[in-house]
């Protein structure tokens, strides 16, 4: 296999993987079905399509994905670990302060 065909194959794989990640990150929403339901309810076709598109954009921008929650969980776990370390250090410092005060009195 030549270098250019290997590079081309790698690029295609990267594009496919990127597309797959985007698909996982986006909430699942069937705009066509949604627009059809709106049309059946009496909404004109163009308005139903616009509403479906607007809702999809909102979902993409505002709704947390599973990946978002995993990242947030990781950040929170890191913050909790930092706070626990700080609390442990404060406890040690308090012991030394109590010991120092007990010597004075």
C-alpha positions as CSV (number, residue, x, y, z in Angstrom):
1,X,0.0,0.0,0.0
2,X,1.4,3.4,-0.9
3,X,1.9,6.3,1.5
4,X,-0.8,8.4,-0.3
5,X,-3.4,5.6,-0.2
6,X,-2.5,5.0,3.5
7,X,-2.9,8.7,4.3
8,X,-6.2,8.7,2.4
9,X,-7.5,5.7,4.3
10,X,-6.5,7.2,7.6
11,X,-8.2,10.5,6.7
12,X,-11.4,8.6,5.7
13,X,-11.3,6.7,9.0
14,X,-10.8,9.9,11.0
15,X,-13.7,11.5,9.2
16,X,-15.9,8.5,9.9
17,X,-14.8,8.4,13.6
18,X,-15.5,12.2,13.9
19,X,-18.9,11.7,12.3
20,X,-19.7,8.9,14.7
21,X,-18.6,11.0,17.7
22,X,-20.8,13.8,16.6
23,X,-23.7,11.4,16.2
24,X,-23.2,10.2,19.8
25,X,-22.9,13.7,21.1
26,X,-26.1,15.0,19.5
27,X,-29.5,14.1,21.0
28,X,-31.6,11.8,18.9
29,X,-34.5,13.8,17.4
30,X,-36.4,12.8,14.3
31,X,-37.3,16.2,12.7
32,X,-39.3,14.6,9.9
33,X,-41.6,12.7,12.3
34,X,-42.0,15.8,14.4
35,X,-42.9,17.9,11.4
36,X,-45.4,15.3,10.3
37,X,-47.1,15.3,13.7
38,X,-47.3,19.1,13.6
39,X,-48.8,18.9,10.0
40,X,-51.4,16.4,11.2
41,X,-52.3,18.9,13.9
42,X,-53.0,21.5,11.3
43,X,-49.7,23.4,11.2
44,X,-48.7,24.4,7.6
45,X,-45.8,22.4,6.1
46,X,-43.2,25.2,6.0
47,X,-44.0,26.3,9.5
48,X,-43.8,22.7,10.8
49,X,-40.4,22.2,9.2
50,X,-39.2,25.4,10.6
51,X,-40.4,24.5,14.1
52,X,-38.7,21.1,13.8
53,X,-35.4,22.7,12.7
54,X,-35.6,25.2,15.5
55,X,-36.2,22.5,18.1
56,X,-33.3,20.5,16.8
57,X,-31.0,23.5,17.1
58,X,-32.2,24.1,20.6
59,X,-31.6,20.5,21.6
60,X,-28.1,20.5,20.1
61,X,-27.1,23.7,22.0
62,X,-29.0,23.3,25.3
63,X,-29.5,19.6,26.2
64,X,-26.7,17.8,27.9
65,X,-25.5,14.6,26.3
66,X,-24.3,11.5,28.0
67,X,-20.7,12.6,27.2
68,X,-21.3,16.0,28.8
69,X,-22.5,14.3,32.0
70,X,-19.5,11.9,32.0
71,X,-17.1,14.9,31.7
72,X,-18.9,16.8,34.5
73,X,-18.8,13.7,36.7
74,X,-15.0,13.5,36.2
75,X,-14.6,17.2,37.0
76,X,-16.7,16.9,40.1
77,X,-14.8,13.8,41.3
78,X,-11.5,15.7,40.9
79,X,-12.9,18.7,42.8
80,X,-14.1,16.4,45.6
81,X,-10.7,14.8,45.9
82,X,-9.1,18.2,46.1
83,X,-11.5,19.3,48.9
84,X,-10.9,16.2,50.8
85,X,-7.2,16.8,50.7
86,X,-7.6,20.4,51.9
87,X,-9.9,19.3,54.7
88,X,-7.3,16.7,55.8
89,X,-4.6,19.4,55.9
90,X,-6.9,21.8,57.9
91,X,-7.5,19.0,60.4
92,X,-3.7,18.5,60.9
93,X,-3.2,22.3,61.3
94,X,-6.0,22.4,63.9
95,X,-4.3,19.6,65.9
96,X,-1.1,21.7,66.0
97,X,-3.0,24.8,67.0
98,X,-4.9,22.9,69.8
99,X,-1.6,21.4,71.0
100,X,0.0,24.9,71.0
101,X,-2.9,26.4,72.9
102,X,-2.8,23.6,75.4
103,X,0.8,24.3,76.1
104,X,0.1,28.0,76.8
105,X,-2.7,27.3,79.4
